[in-house]
Amino acid sequence: MTERDAEASGLARLAGLIADETRAACLLALLDGRAWTAGELARHAGVAASTLSEHLGKLVAGGLLAEERQGRHRYVRLADDRVAQLVEDLAAQVAPEAAARRPRTLRASSAGSAMARGRTCYDHLAGRLGIAVTDALTGRGLLRQDTGFALTDAGLGWFEATGIPLRPTGRRPLARACLDWTERRPHLAGVAGAALCRHALDTGWCVRIGSERAVKVTPAGERALSELLGIRAAALR
């Protein structure tokens, strides 16, 4: 088998792993960056636990999920940020079609609105909240978008002064653009995006709501984002 044949075969296997509605539902759920039990994912996907276990085995074997056990509980999470980027980028390609379908219930409509307003995308902020933060960083000269996302010297200083440590690990870039599937524009990801999101949750600027990835900016968060980045509270609601 030639190198090109091997690459084609590998890509086909990867596509096959994702090309199943149950497995795709699991991958999307795990974009919240947390570890889920097999039972939780089974209920989320609406399938039997035995069926879900088979799907998880394939995703773990394929390198898309990482698995850990605590007692009799089996937890899985996305293998790394590269898998999260792949899933989010693929979701962005089908989002316009999904958005065209009207929610069938008031609860679904409310959940969709909350996700569009603000959510986590694996480990960074997305939705209108993520875009507002990204635009504010760019407008203040802390982030450049002209040749790909990059923090400026002023941006590095801002993170340090704000008490948000940046700890690069492995090959993950300090700043990366991630296409937002509801806003159709890029928001900040990478080490900086993850650090900012973690700080926002740890300090109570944002809180998780519901059972999905939605987050809500608190009054303390509105004040902090206004003082630090000049973001108006109305843009966060």
C-alpha positions in Angstrom: 0.0 0.0 0.0 1.4 3.4 -1.0 1.5 6.4 1.4 -1.4 8.0 -0.5 -3.4 4.8 -0.2 -2.7 4.6 3.5 -3.9 8.2 4.0 -7.0 7.6 2.0 -7.8 4.5 4.1 -7.2 6.3 7.3 -9.5 9.2 6.3 -12.2 6.7 5.3 -12.0 5.0 8.6 -12.2 8.3 10.5 -15.2 9.4 8.4 -16.9 6.1 9.0 -16.5 6.6 12.8 -18.3 9.9 12.7 -20.9 8.9 10.0 -23.3 7.4 12.5 -26.0 9.5 14.2 -25.5 7.9 17.6 -21.8 8.4 17.6 -22.1 11.9 16.2 -24.6 12.7 19.1 -22.0 11.5 21.6 -19.2 13.6 20.1 -21.4 16.7 20.1 -22.4 16.2 23.7 -18.8 15.8 24.7 -17.9 19.2 23.2 -18.8 20.6 26.7 -15.3 19.5 27.7 -16.5 17.3 30.6 -16.3 13.6 31.1 -19.6 11.7 30.7 -20.6 8.2 31.9 -21.7 5.7 29.4 -25.2 5.8 31.0 -25.5 9.6 30.6 -24.5 9.4 27.0 -26.9 6.5 26.3 -29.8 8.6 27.7 -28.7 11.6 25.8 -28.5 9.7 22.5 -31.8 7.8 23.2 -30.3 4.3 22.8 -29.8 1.3 25.1 -26.7 1.1 27.3 -25.5 -2.0 25.5 -25.8 -0.3 22.1 -24.0 2.8 23.3 -21.2 0.7 24.8 -20.5 -0.7 21.4 -20.3 2.7 19.8 -18.0 4.1 22.6 -15.7 1.1 22.0 -15.3 2.1 18.4 -14.7 5.8 19.2 -12.1 4.9 21.8 -10.4 2.5 19.5 -10.4 5.1 16.7 -8.7 7.6 18.9 -11.6 10.1 19.1 -12.4 9.5 22.7 -10.3 8.9 25.9 -11.6 6.5 28.5 -11.1 6.2 32.2 -12.8 4.1 34.9 -13.6 4.9 38.5 -15.0 1.9 40.3 -17.8 0.5 38.2 -18.3 3.7 36.3 -16.9 4.2 32.8 -16.1 7.8 31.8 -15.3 9.1 28.4 -14.2 12.5 27.1 -12.9 13.8 23.7 -9.3 12.7 23.3 -7.9 16.2 22.9 -8.5 19.7 21.5 -7.8 18.6 18.0 -10.7 16.2 18.1 -12.9 19.0 19.5 -11.8 21.3 16.6 -12.7 18.6 14.1 -16.2 18.0 15.5 -16.9 21.8 15.9 -15.7 22.5 12.3 -17.9 19.7 10.9 -20.9 20.9 13.0 -20.4 24.4 11.5 -20.8 23.0 8.0 -24.3 21.6 8.8 -25.5 24.3 11.1 -27.3 26.4 8.5 -29.5 23.4 7.6 -30.2 22.7 11.3 -31.0 26.3 12.0 -33.6 26.4 9.2 -35.7 23.8 11.1 -38.1 25.3 13.6 -37.8 24.0 17.2 -40.8 21.7 17.9 -41.3 22.8 21.5 -40.9 25.9 23.7 -38.2 24.1 25.7 -36.2 23.3 22.6 -36.6 26.9 21.4 -35.4 28.2 24.8 -32.4 25.8 24.8 -31.4 26.8 21.3 -31.6 30.5 22.2 -29.4 29.9 25.3 -26.8 28.0 23.2 -26.7 30.8 20.6 -26.3 33.5 23.3 -23.4 31.8 25.0 -21.9 28.3 25.3 -18.7 26.4 25.7 -17.1 24.9 22.6 -15.0 22.2 24.2 -12.9 24.4 26.5 -13.5 28.0 25.2 -16.3 30.4 24.9 -18.6 30.5 21.8 -21.9 31.9 20.6 -22.6 35.6 20.8 -20.6 35.7 24.1 -17.5 34.2 22.4 -17.8 36.6 19.4 -18.2 39.6 21.7 -15.1 38.8 23.7 -13.1 38.1 20.5 -14.2 41.4 18.9 -13.4 43.3 22.1 -9.9 41.8 22.2 -9.3 42.6 18.6 -10.7 46.1 18.9 -8.3 46.9 21.7 -5.3 45.7 19.9 -4.9 42.6 22.1 -5.6 40.1 19.3 -4.7 40.1 15.6 -6.9 38.5 13.0 -5.3 39.7 9.8 -2.9 36.7 9.3 -4.7 34.2 11.5 -5.3 34.6 15.2 -2.3 35.8 17.3 -2.0 37.6 20.6 -0.1 40.9 20.4 2.5 41.9 23.0 -0.3 44.0 24.6 -2.5 41.0 24.6 0.0 38.9 26.4 0.3 41.7 28.9 -3.4 41.9 29.3 -3.8 38.2 30.2 -1.0 38.5 32.7 -2.4 41.7 34.3 -5.9 40.2 34.5 -4.5 37.1 36.3 -5.1 34.6 33.6 -2.0 32.5 33.2 -1.2 31.1 29.7 0.4 27.7 29.9 1.2 26.4 26.4 1.2 22.6 26.2 2.3 20.3 23.4 1.5 21.6 19.9 -1.6 23.5 20.8 -1.3 27.1 19.5 -1.5 30.0 21.9 -4.4 31.5 19.9 -6.5 29.9 17.2 -9.6 30.8 15.2 -12.6 28.5 15.6 -15.6 28.9 13.3 -18.7 29.6 15.4 -21.6 27.5 14.0 -24.3 29.9 15.1 -22.6 33.2 14.4 -20.7 32.0 11.3 -17.7 34.0 12.4 -14.5 32.9 14.2 -14.1 33.1 17.9 -11.0 32.7 20.1 -9.8 29.2 20.8 -6.4 27.7 21.6 -4.5 28.1 24.9 -5.7 31.7 25.4 -9.3 30.8 24.7 -9.3 27.9 27.1 -7.6 30.0 29.8 -10.1 32.8 29.4 -13.1 30.4 29.6 -11.7 28.6 32.6 -11.1 31.9 34.4 -14.7 33.1 33.5 -16.2 29.9 35.1 -13.8 29.8 38.1 -14.4 33.4 39.0 -18.2 33.3 38.5 -18.2 35.6 35.5 -20.2 32.8 33.8 -22.2 29.9 35.0 -23.4 26.8 33.2 -27.2 26.5 32.7 -29.3 23.6 31.7 -27.9 20.2 30.7 -26.2 21.3 27.5 -23.2 23.5 26.9 -25.0 26.8 27.5 -23.5 29.4 29.8 -24.9 32.7 31.2 -22.9 35.8 32.1 -23.6 36.8 35.7 -23.9 40.4 36.9 -20.3 40.1 38.2 -19.2 38.9 34.8 -21.0 41.8 33.1 -19.1 44.3 35.3 -15.8 42.6 34.7 -16.1 42.3 31.0 -17.2 46.0 30.8 -14.3 47.2 32.9 -11.7 44.9 31.2 -12.8 44.9 27.6 -15.5 47.6 27.3 -18.2 45.1 26.4 -21.7 46.5 27.0 -24.0 44.3 29.2 -26.7 44.4 26.5 -24.4 42.5 24.1 -24.1 39.6 26.7 -27.9 39.1 27.2 
